Amino acid sequence: MTAANRGKGTAALRAIGLPRTLQVEADADTRPVAVTRAPSRGRTGVRSQVERVEDVWRIAEAWWRVGAQTRTYYRVTLDGGRPLTLFRDDVTGAWFEQPYSAPGVAAPR
């Protein structure tokens, strides 16, 4: 629940921090080299270079079940110093941005 929704009942609840689609240019090792965020709320897609990859980790949730999720996460620094966490769905090959705060609220640096 966000502060703006507090006290308005369960109908006002909305999920925050959901992954958003991302276009990624990757090198031969599938490491991101540039990203383009999906347009939203009047913002056009902006392409940014990846200055460096800070961290890489993989998760495999419920690997024993049909439809298990396998993802490779990257914590990167974009041109201009903006940090970003993104992941690649290792089953579909799709890329997503993983936000950590509500829309319109600055993410911690």
N, C-alpha and C positions, 0 to 999 in steps of 0.2 A: 504494500500500500504506500502511496506517496502522500506527502503532507497535504497536497491540494485535494486529495480524495478522502482524507480522514473525516469521519463522522457522516459520511454520505451513504453508508450501508454497503452491502456486498456487491450491489449492482455497479458501483463505481470502481471496484477493484480491477486492476489491469496488471498484466505481467510486465516486469521491467528486466532489462539485461538480457533479452532474447538475442540470439545470434542474427546478424543481418548479412545478406548476400554481399559478396565482394568479388570484384574482378582482379585476378592476380596474374602477373607475369612472373614466371618462375624459371630458374636455371635448370640445367640437365639433372641436378640432384633434387628437384622440386623445392628448392629454397626460394622464397619470394624475393624478387628484385624490384618490383614496382606494384603498386596497388591502385585501384580506382574504386572509390566508394560509390555505392548505388545512390542515385538521386533520391532525395526525400525532403518533404516539407519545403518545396520550392528551390532546393539546392540542386545544382547540376552535379554530375559525377566529376570528381576532381582526381587527377592522376598524381600520385606522389612516389618518388623514388625511395627505396629502402636504403638508408645509410648504413645500418648494421643490424645483424641478427643478434639479439642479446641472449636468448635462451630458446631451447627446443625441447619439447617433451611429447610423449605419446601416451594415449589412454586407450584401453580396450575394455569397454564396459560390457558385462554379461556376455563375454566371448563364447560361452557355451550355448547360447540361445540363438534361434533364427532371428535375424534383424539386429544383431549386435552392432554397437557403435565402435568404430575404430577411427581415431582422429590423431593428427599430428598438429600440435600447437606451436606457434612461433611468437615470441615476444620480440618486437622489432622497434627500431627508432626510424621514423620517416624523416625526409628532408625537412629542415627547420626544427628538428629536435622533438617532434611529437611522438610519444610512445603509442604503440598499438599492439593489441593481442589479436591474432587471427589464427584460424585453424583450417586444415584441409580434411574433409571427410574422405578417409582412405578407401571407402567402399565406392562412393560415387565420383570422387575427384573434385567435388564442388568446394569452393572456398567461402569462408564466413568471417566477419568481424565479430569479436566477442566483447561487447561493452560491459562495463562494471558499474554503471550508474544509470539512473533514470534519464530519459531524453531531456536535454536542456540543463542538466546538472553536470558541472565539470568533473571529469574523472580524476582521481588522485594521480599525482606525478610520482 
